[in-house]
């Protein structure tokens, strides 16, 4: 039986059709494989994110637990405190604990003392640390790197190791029982964590273009005028970070004020907390046991409240400043 030849045009059409079918089958297989891989990767991503969130929630609870305990205890009556069935939510809110806490702290008097020390120290550190950092970042001179290394070395020296010579120095100068030992060092790039603030400003200054400084010098500006008019206004992130960190550290500082201040009317709020029992006994004429732990927690919250308010209103600027000032990469 004689076979009938297939025209070449039909052979080409059949080949093309077979190729298209094969490519479609391959595409379907690839799509199925990609779908399986995508589904698996989504599950892995979901598990990873769940694990990360669990860890973050646990860490957040570790840090927030003391604060939550302080607030809930401050709102309890002594009866609620002795009731073991009441852990977090009191039966009624004891707002009078905050009144007694403020009375025991003599809040306004010692608030003014803390504010004076903290605000003046912030101003001094912003001005002096930025000025020193400008010299380290923008001016070349012999021994610059060695001096900067020595400056950074002071960050690892605990203040307790040099408090005795500082005490003798300030006693010779007649500065004891005054705010001068707590404020004046800040205007000379010292104070609490002064070296850290120099590092923050230096990191930001080094990233500024040299053309700005060259153009200012062509117009006749000297080094100080370049720093004050050109460089410093371009560094609000470093200024915000320095202001907030310096404010919090000087406000919460207990060690140095307890060494240099001896008169109670000059004490800061943190220094009044250990004297709360004695102060309330004097005010009420009775034993502080009738007030119990809730008043202590209420007074502690009142001492922290100014810094909480400052951070609440400036947290956005603080986070932006940390991201842009070289503290994080």
Buried (B, 14 or more C-beta within 10 A) or exposed (E): EEEEEEEEEEEEEEEEEEEEEEEEEEEEEEEEEEEEEEEEEEEEEEEEEEEEEEEEEEEEEEEEEEEEEBBBBBBBBBEBBEEEEBEEEBEEEBEEBBEBBBBBBBBEBBBEBBBBBBBBBBBBBBBBBBBBBBBBBBEEEEEEEEBBEEBBEBEEEEEEEEBEEBBEEBEEEEBBEBBBBBBBBBBEBBBBBBBBBBBBBBBBBEEBEEEEBEEBBEEEBEBEEBBBEBBBEBBBBBBBBBBBBBBBBBBBBEEBBBBBBEEEEBBBBBBBBEBBBEBBBEEBEEEBEEBBEBBBBBBBBBBBBBBEEBEEEBEEBBEBBBEBBBBEE
